[in-house]
Amino acid sequence: LNNRLYFIYKYAIIVFITRKQARSGIYDDKLWADSSYYIFRFIEKTGGMFHITGMENIAKTPEPVIFIGNHMSTLETMVLPGIIAPHRLVTFVVKESLVNHPLFGDVMKSRDPIIVGRTDPRKDLEAVMNGGMELLSKGISIVIFPQSTRSLEFKPEDFNSLGVKLAKKAGVKVVPIALKTDYWGNGKIIKEIGPIDRHKPIYLKFGEPFEVSGIGKEDNQRVIDFIQESLKIWNPPIPQKGG
């Protein structure tokens, strides 16, 4: 049954269960991690092959951290809670459209995320700085995808420095995340329910925590380099046939 129909069926079940739990006010950190792990397992059952490295870096420091990574598909949003939440309290920076989504909105709102509009950089900066400082003071780590939207191609010019700026202001460390999750594509009707490609391995790599120094430009480049170097390994160039 490792086909798209089975995948959509299992995903729909967990979406409606968690939506009901969130509306009832019982969807806590444990249920979030459990439902994420459920998704992780049925991805494996539909042929998804996970390669996860650097997990020791998730909880290497006792203080909260900022996880900064590239955003390729819905997959990372769904499985990262099951990987990170068992080790430390965590939430996400999310687009406003996601918390207003008829299927996923209740779940996301229950996670007390930082909400950004992605249309006004100044307002987004204010939301991330103010909301981030409050969450970090409570010991809650934050996952941020600095790209404006999901993209199969990683473009450094679209990778803003919001996460690094927050880490600098709060005095917390950054944990870079490199992701290759194009196993799960975007859907035509519902973006979050797209086709799956079992021929594409799934890669997640957590880097060493590091402190932000200076104005943060070099530190943001450090995250970019970490992602690019990882993607280069996972996407080796296709040899050209000799003429």
Number of C-alpha atoms within 10 A of each C-alpha: 9 15 14 16 12 14 20 14 10 15 16 13 11 15 16 14 12 20 21 15 17 22 13 10 12 12 20 14 19 13 15 21 20 17 21 22 18 17 21 20 13 16 23 13 15 18 18 22 16 15 11 13 14 12 16 12 15 23 16 13 13 9 15 25 28 25 26 26 26 28 26 25 23 19 22 21 16 18 19 17 25 22 18 19 19 15 14 19 17 25 24 21 21 20 18 14 14 17 18 13 12 10 15 18 16 22 24 21 17 20 16 14 21 24 20 20 14 17 10 9 13 9 13 19 18 13 17 21 19 13 17 26 17 13 19 22 12 11 15 18 22 24 26 22 22 19 20 14 13 14 14 13 12 18 12 17 8 11 20 17 18 21 26 29 20 25 26 19 12 18 17 21 21 27 22 28 26 25 24 27 21 22 23 23 19 18 12 10 8 8 11 15 18 19 18 22 16 19 10 16 16 20 20 20 20 22 22 16 19 16 15 21 13 8 11 19 14 13 20 23 15 14 24 24 15 18 24 18 13 18 17 10 9 14 10 8 8 6 6 6 5 4 3
